[in-house]
Amino acid sequence: MMKLLDNAFAHPRGLLGQLGGAIMARSTRSRNEWTLSLLTIQPNEQILEVGFGPGALIEGMATKITKGQIVGVDMSPLMLEQASKRNAIAIREGRVSLQHGSALVLPFSDDTFDKALSANSIHIWPDQLAGIKEMRRVLKPGGEIAIVLQPVWARTDDEVKHIGEDLTQLLTQAGLHHTRLEFKSMKPKSSVCALGIK
């Protein structure tokens, strides 16, 4: 059973991965809208999403980025394919660029992005702190990180909040300042967003 879930959601591949990507794109709409409401996205910003999955959050951000660019990195070739199809117009226009890659070794120069975010992928990173440090490295001074998680395995809202507090501590350990935690009650599980400034 765990292998099936891994193939569908954690490391999407094959037919299960295609189905998992479609489910993720549809089921995350409310969380994505909430995430975007927490970020003041300017039309000319450079934004990085780590672990973009089926590309639904990038699709939402692309409506706000008219002069800048959204760059995405994901470990799954299948999610790269799905996200590329979903964002084909924005890619052709140069507003979105997607590539295969790891959160732990981001292929970008220091001080590149205005914002860096990750939604529902940090829990599968082999080293969460190293990934956040990489995101911080590629942020411009004053740039903002947002780590969003909708932990479907959590049993209560208190447990979700505790998970969020742990994320906020990771941001502090990675050298981010003005960290804060946002919480949103939603279905099928409440979500948290840990934010910090470089």
PyMOL commands that set and color helices and strands:
alter all, ss='L'
color gray80, all
select helices_A, chain A and resi 2-10+14-27+29-38+56-62+77-86+88-92+122-124+128-138+157-173
alter helices_A, ss='H'
color red, helices_A
select strands_A, chain A and resi 46-50+69-74+96-100+113-119+139-149+177-184+191-197
alter strands_A, ss='S'
color yellow, strands_A
deselect
rebuild
show_as cartoon
